Amino acid sequence: MNPPDRLHAWQCIGCGRLDAPQPCVGVCEDRRVELVPAAEYQRLWDRHQAALALLQRIAHVQPRAGQFEAAWTAVQADARRCLAPADGNAAEPGP
């Protein structure tokens, strides 16, 4: 997975105004910031939430006696879905 494209801009530390590609000539004090497209951010946020849900499950679920292998197989399937690219192509095989 490639990181999202970034746009470099300037943001005023006082009023929050954004200006790109160079700072304004006003009286504001600007700091350089990086912006990403909202759709890319949302895609990454959704993957993050799915990974957290999977970690919650791993941390708090106790398989019934004799069911560890089945439970682990189910968790692995969920992890593969979590790692699969959004475009539906198969994920790269791991070690």
N, C-alpha and C positions, 0 to 999 in steps of 0.2 A: 504494500500500500504506500502510495506517495503522499507526502505531507501536502496540505492545501497550499495553493498559491497565496502569497502574502503581498499586500500593498503597503508601502511605507508612506506614512502621512505625519502630520504634525498636529498635536493636540494642546490647546491652551490649558495650563494647570489651574487657571482661575475659573473660566466660564465653560470649559469643556468643548469649545468650538474645534472642529476638525478642518484641516486645510491640507491639500495635496497638490502638487508634489513638493512644494517648498513652503517655508514659513511665510506668514504675512508680514507686512512692514508696520503693523500697528503697535500698540503699547502692551499687547499680551505677551506672556512669557510661555514659549512653546517647548514641548518635549516631543521627541520622536516616538511614534507608536507604530505597531504593526497591526494591520487589519486583515481579516480573512472573510471570504464570502459567507453569508449567513447559511446557505444550503450546506456548505462544507462543514461549518461549525455544528449544525444540527445533526449531520450524519455522524460526526465524531462523538457528539454528545449521546446520541442513541446507542452507539457501540459501547461507550463508557457505561451507560446505565445497564445494558445487557450484561456486561462483564461484572458489574457490581452485584447484580441479581444472582448471577452464577456463583460468585464468591460467598454471598449470603447463604445460598443453598449448601455449598460445601461446608461452611462453618457451622451450620445449625441443624443439618439433617443427620440423623443416626439411623443407618439401615437396620432392618430387623435381623434377628439371628439367622445366619445362613443365606442372607440376601446381599451381602457386600458386593459380590461380583456383578450382579444385576444392577444394583444401584450405581456402581462405578461406571458401568457401560452406559447407563442413562446420562450420567453427568458428562461423560466424554462426548456423547452425541450432542448435548446442549453446548458444550464448549466448541465443538466443530461448527455448529450453526452460528455461534457468536463470532468465530474467526472467519467465517465465509465472507467473501467480498459481496457488497451490496448488488453487484451486477449479476449475481447468480453463478459465476464461474467457480469451479472447484478451488478450494484453498490449497496453497502449496503444502506438500507433505512435510511433516515435521520430522525430527530425529527419531 
